[in-house]
Amino acid sequence: MASLDSARQGGLFSGDAWDWWQARRLRYNLTLAAGGWVGYALAVGLNYAFGHPVWKDWRGGLGMTIFLGTVFLVVMGFANVFYLLGPGLEGSVKPGDVERYRKTAFSMGLWGSLAVPALFPLVQLAMLIAHSK
């Protein structure tokens, strides 16, 4: 944490950029977590809709859910590292309309991050269609 505080004071994160972005980090993480659960549910639902049960019993379902949940937490960790690009770039770009930059950059980052869990059911759908022929 000391390195982030020193980076903040050293000018990497300008003005109140750090505070603005940190105030939205929980919303970002909750949205990303919800996106992961929805992506997982859609992928499982697609498999069952195509007649390909994912698990033989509840133990398999629990194990797979725990495994994929853990993997997604690692992915969320990487997403949070990339989240630092928001205040970091703001400090180097120094936009004229800071509020507009922040809202646009936050939205782009959030939707870009939600693309990761959205790819999971899309890949599943493509594989199910390819194997159904």
C-alpha positions, -999 to 999 in steps of 0.1 A, spaced: 0 0 0 29 23 7 40 21 -30 5 33 -41 6 61 -16 40 72 -28 29 70 -65 -2 91 -56 20 117 -39 46 115 -67 22 126 -94 13 94 -111 -23 99 -99 -32 136 -102 -53 156 -78 -85 139 -66 -83 113 -94 -73 85 -70 -103 93 -46 -128 94 -75 -117 61 -89 -114 44 -56 -150 55 -47 -162 35 -77 -141 4 -73 -166 -15 -52 -193 -8 -78 -169 -20 -105 -161 -52 -86 -197 -60 -78 -207 -55 -114 -179 -77 -126 -188 -104 -101 -224 -103 -112 -213 -105 -148 -192 -136 -140 -222 -153 -123 -245 -145 -152 -219 -157 -178 -215 -189 -159 -252 -195 -155 -257 -188 -193 -230 -213 -202 -245 -240 -180 -279 -232 -193 -268 -234 -229 -252 -268 -223 -284 -282 -208 -305 -266 -236 -283 -284 -262 -287 -317 -243 -252 -318 -229 -255 -320 -191 -225 -304 -175 -224 -324 -143 -232 -360 -134 -242 -351 -98 -242 -322 -73 -206 -329 -62 -194 -323 -98 -214 -291 -100 -201 -278 -66 -165 -287 -76 -167 -270 -110 -184 -240 -95 -157 -236 -68 -129 -241 -94 -143 -216 -119 -152 -192 -92 -116 -192 -80 -102 -188 -115 -126 -158 -120 -114 -142 -88 -79 -143 -103 -92 -127 -134 -109 -100 -113 -75 -94 -96 -60 -87 -131 -90 -65 -139 -83 -45 -108 -47 -40 -118 -59 -26 -151 -85 -5 -133 -55 16 -121 -51 28 -157 -81 51 -152 -64 74 -126 -30 68 -140 -39 79 -175 -58 108 -161 -27 120 -144 -6 118 -176 -33 129 -201 -46 158 -180 -80 161 -198 -97 194 -201 -131 181 -191 -121 159 -162 -156 148 -153 -164 137 -188 -131 119 -191 -138 100 -158 -173 90 -168 -163 79 -203 -131 60 -191 -150 43 -163 -178 32 -186 -153 19 -212 -133 1 -186 -164 -15 -171 -179 -26 -204 -146 -39 -215 -142 -59 -183 -177 -73 -187 -167 -86 -221 -145 -112 -205 -173 -131 -187 -195 -126 -217 -171 -145 -239 -175 -176 -218 -211 -184 -229 -204 -171 -264 -176 -196 -268 -198 -223 -253 -225 -215 -278 -201 -216 -307 -187 -250 -295 -222 -264 -290 -234 -253 -324 -202 -267 -340 -207 -301 -323 -244 -303 -330 -239 -309 -367 
